[in-house]
């Protein structure tokens, strides 16, 4: 049985697994008031009399299990639910939680994460433990589930969220939009973005991809067109190198606010208005690459975050090369020199929670990927990557799974090369 992730030991409950979330959310921008009903279908992994849901900063007013009222107690991070009847291992059960409050980011060792107010709207930055700031959940990277969201906001505001957008209805000055995702989604990759936006389809898509949808303030239309003009070609390059685009949606959200960093979600990425500049194109490539690495091929534990960030960072370099920018080898030389000047005290395969988002994880991960490419040669390397994304499509992986894939592709020498990059603190020679 799975256990609590040591990088986030206060998050998640290993005693059950979620099959689906159905969220009915009402949000008022002016007062930052969120009202929700979460219906969660789960399966008991062991005999249960009680279980925990992660919920932070919001107050539950009613809980039902399989339609019957359930006792519950709320702490600062967890909603503890006592089932009206014992649940045997393997039992599928339904939990309904009615809740409300003023959502806000939670403090964490990685900074403030979760639901965040903007000047005139809101966004979700869920990675790694921000999801409980807006819905009750089993907040574990290895517990992926289908999602349906029905989101109601005041007329004049537009919502972008995880999943395929369905019908929109208007009633009494309120607008409701439904989003459905049959793609297994980790809680940290679920997102909602609200603002005075306009949604339109970017031209130049196709080629086996879903429509590329842009949701942004109308006043930024020209800047958005310039910033995202290369996205169709970017996706075509990545499809050739990594395999078919693995998500049901490709939505790009731009806020009217400046953001410190862009952030990926399932089938979606959000950027600040400050990212609509040529220098930020690498960040667009990075977030799109996460749709393969991290969002489709998902990590089962946070210690393996390099599998997400190393590949996404390497995709930046691949796009730079393919689009006539800085060649891959120049990117490698530059970032190797920068890494060599930094402390050699990070273990890529287990960087520790404080360093899991350290820039060395990103860049050393990308260099490890490039070292494999040089060792295997392009045909074998990209065959390995396409097999990795295909065989693990919407699945969970660990670093050991990747070791095994590398050994199958290149034998013990390739596996030993990978180990020198991820299992030893000292930086290996430049590939």
N, C-alpha and C positions, 0 to 999 in steps of 0.2 A: 504493500500500500504506500502511496505517496505520503510525504511528510511535509511539514512547514518549511518553506524556503528560508535558509539561514540568512539570506540577504535582506529579507523582509519578514522576520519571524512573527510580527504582530498582525500580519495580514493573512487572510484565508483560513479555511477549515478543510482539512484533508478527509473528514469523515463522510463527505458526500461530493457529488459532481453535478454540475448544472448542465441541463440539456438545452434550455431556452430561457430567454428573458423577454417579457412583454411589458413595455413601459408606456404608461399614459402620463404625459408630462404637460403641465401648464406653467408658463413662465411669463412674468411681467417685468419688463426691462426697467421701468421707472422706479419700482420699489424693490427690485432684486428679490422677488418672491417666487419660489418654486413649490409647486404642489404636484405630487406624484402618486401613482398607484403602480407598484411593481408586481407582476405575476411571474413567478419563477418555477419552472419545472425542473426537478432534480431527482437524482437516484442515490439512495443510501449505499455507501461503500462498506458499512459495518452496521450492526444494530444500533439504533439511535433512539434516545428519549428526548434529546435536545441537540441543537446545532447553532452555529453562529453565522451571522451575516455581517459583513463589513458595512458600516454606515457612520459617516463623520459629519458633525455639524448640522444634521437634520433630525427632526423629531418624528418618530413613528407614533401614530395614534391608534392603529388597529392592525392586527396580524391574524391571518387565518391559515390553517394547514388543512388541505383537502376540504375546504369549505367550512370547517369548524373553527370557532374562536380559539386562539392559542394564547397562553400566557407568555409574556416577554419582558425582558429587562434591558435597559439601554445604558451602556457605558459610553465613554468619550470616543471610542473607536469601533465598538462592536454592539450589535443587536443580538442578544441571546434569546432564542426561541425555544420554548418547551412544547413538544408535540402533544396534542390531545390524546394520541395513542402511540404506543411503541411502533417504530418503523424497523422492520427486519432488513437485513442486508439484501440489497437488490431491489428493494421497494422503490417504485417511482412515486413521487409525491409532489404536490403543488403548494406553493407558499404565496400568499397575497399580503403585501405590506402597503398600507396607506401612510404617507409621510408628507412633511412639508417643512419649510424653513427658508432662511436666507443663505443660499449656497455660497461658499467661499473656499479658497485654496486651503489645504492643510499644510502645516509645517512639517518638514521632513529633513533628513540629513542631506537630501538633494535639492533643498530649497522649497519654495511654495509650489504645490502641484494640485491640480484639480480644476473645479469650476472657477472661472475668473471673470469678474465684471470688466467690461470695456467702457470707453467713454459713452457709447450708445449701443450697447449689446452685450454679448457674453461669448466666451469660448471655453472649451475644455482642453486642458493639457494633462492627460491622464498618466503618462509614464513617470515613474513606475507604479505608484500607489495612490493615484488621484481619483480613480473611479468612484470610491465610496462617498465622495463629496457631493455626488448628484444622484446616485441610485444605490439601493442595498444590493450587495453582490458577494460572491465568493472571489475575492480579489487575489487570484493566483495566476501566474502566466501560463500554467499548465492546465487550467480549467477553462477551455474555450466552449462557446455556446452560440446557437443561433440567436438572432435578435430581431425584435420588432419594436419600433418606437412610433408613438402617436404624439406629436408635439404641437402644442397650441401657444401662440404668441399674439400680441396685439397687431391689428391691421397696420400695415406700413413696414413691418419687419419680415425678414425672410429667414428661413432655417435651412442649414445644410447639416446633414448628420450621416452617421454610418448606415449604409444600406442603399437599396434602390428606392428612389423617391416614387411614391404612389400618388393617390388622389389628394388634392387640396380642397378644403371646404371653408367657407366663410359664414360666420354667424355672429350677430350682435357685436360687431367690431373686433372679432377675434378670428384668427386664421389657423387652421389645423392641417398639418401635413403628416403623412405616414411614410415611414422608411422601413424596409424589410431587408434583412441580410440572412440568407441561408448559408453563408460562408461561416464556418466556425471562427468566432472572434474572441480574443482575449479581452478581459475587462479594460485593461489599460489602452486598448486600441479602439474602444468605443468613444465616439465624440459627438458633440452637438455644438453648432456655431450659430449665433443669432446676431443679426444686424440689419441695417437699412441697405440691403444688398439687392442686386439684380442677378438672376441666374440665366446663363446662356451657354450654348454649345460652341466649343472652339472648333474652328474650321481646320481641315487637314488631317482629321483622324481616320478611322477605318483600319483596314489591315488586320482584321481579327480582334480588334480591341473594342470595348464598349465606347460610347461617345465620351469625349473629354469635356466635362462640364466645369464651367468657371462661375463661382459665386463671389461677387465683389461689389463694392460701392460704385454706382454708376459714374461718379466723377473721376474714377481711376481707370475708366475703360481703355483709353489710349495707352496708358502705362502698362496695364495688364496685357494688352495685345502684344506690345513689344517684349515684355518679360517672358511671356509664355509661347512666343511664336515658334520656338524650337521644340516644344513639348511633343508634338506628333513624331518628329524625326527622332527625338530622344527615346521614345517608347519603341519605335521600330528598331533602333540599334539594340536596345536592351532585349527585345524579343528575339532578335537573331542570336545574341550572345547567351541569354539566360533561359530562353524558352518562352512559350506563349504567356501573355499577360494573365496573371492568375486570379484577378479580382473581377467581381461583377460590375464595379463602378470605377471611374477615375475622375474624382472631383477635386478641384483646386479652389481653396477658399482664400480670399485676401481680406484682411481686416482694415478698417480705417485708422487703426492704431499702429504704432510701431511695436514690434515684438523683438525680444532678444534673440530668439532662434525660431525657425520654422519647426513644425512637428508633424510626423506622420500619424495617421490612423488607418483603420481598415478601409481600403479603397479611396482614401481621402488624405489630403495634406493641407495644412493651414500656414499662410505666410503673412507677415506684416507688410504694411505699405512700404516700409523701408527695404524690403527685399525685391522690389521691382526695379532693380538696377543690374547692369551687365555683370558686375562682380559677384552677384548672388546666384548666377545661373548654376554654379556647381551645387548649390544647396537644393535647387529644383531637381537636379539629377539625383542627388543623395536621397531625397524624400521619395521620389518615384521608385528608386531601386529597392526601397524598403517594402514595396508591394510584393516583391519576390522574397527578399531576405528579411525576415522578421514578422511580416504580416501574413505571408503564405507559409513559408518554412519558418515555423515559430520555435522559439526556445522553450524548453521545459523548465528551466531554472535560470535565475538571473546571472549566475556566475558565467554563463555561456554567451553573454551579451556581445562578445567580439564577433560572433557569427552573424549578428545583425549589422553592427556598425563597421566592422572590417570590410565586409562585402559592399555595403552602401558607400563607404569612402572610396573603395577601389573603383566603383561604378563612376564616381566623379572623374577619376583619371581616365577611365575608358571613354567617357563622353568627350572630355577635353581633347583627347587624341582623335577620336572619330570626327569631331566637328572642326578640325583644323586649328585647335588651340594648342596648349602646351602638350608635347608628347608624353606618353606614359613614363618613359625612361627618365625624362627630366623631372617629372613629379616624384618618382622614386628617389632620385638623387637628392632633391631638395628636402623631402620629408625625412629621409634617412639621416641626413646631416643634422636636422633639427632634433630628431630623436636621440642621436648620439650625444648631443649636448645636454640632454636631460638626465635626471637620476635613473640609474638602471636598477630599479627596485620594484618593478611591476611584473606580475606573473599573468600573462594574457589569458590563460585558461582558468584563472581564479583570481581576478584582480582585487577582490574584496569589495564590500558595499560602498565604501567611501570613494573608491576609484573606478567604479564601474562605468562612469561617464567621463572619465579622464580622457583628454585628447590623445594620450598615448595608446589607449585601447583602440581608438579609431585608426590612427595612422600605423601603429605596429600591426594591427589586424590586416590592413590593406597591404602592407609590405609582406606579410606572411602569405597572403593570397598570391601576390606577384612572384614570390620565391617559388611557389608551387607551379605557377605558370611557366617560369623559366626552366624548372626541372623537368616538367612533363612535356613541354612543347605545346603550341597553341591547339592543334587538333585534339590531343588527349585531354588537355586542361579544360577546354570549353565543352567537350563531351562529358567530362566529370561534372561540371557545373550544371549543364542542362539535365543530366540524370539526377543530380541532387535536388533540383527544384521540381522535377517531374515526380520522382518517387516519394518525395516528402511534401507534396502539394497539400496545403492546409493541414499539415501534421506537425508533430512536435519532435524536436531533435536535441541532441546534446553534442558537446565537443567530441565525445567518444564515437558517436555515430559518424561524425565527419572524418575522424581518424580512420575508421574502417573503410569509408568510401575512398579516401586517399590511397590507402594500402591496396585496395582492389584495383585502382586505376594505375598506380605507379610502383607497387611493391613496397618492400620494407625500407628501401632507400628514401622513397618519397615520404613515408610515414615518419622516418627519423628526421628528415628535414623539417617537417611540420612541427615535430616535437621541440626542435631547437628554437623555434620561434615562439611557441606558446607555453612550454613547460620550463623554460629557463629564463631567469631575469636578465642576464647579460644579453646585449644585442648581438645577434649573429652577423657575419659579414654581409655586406650589401649584395642583394641578388643581382 
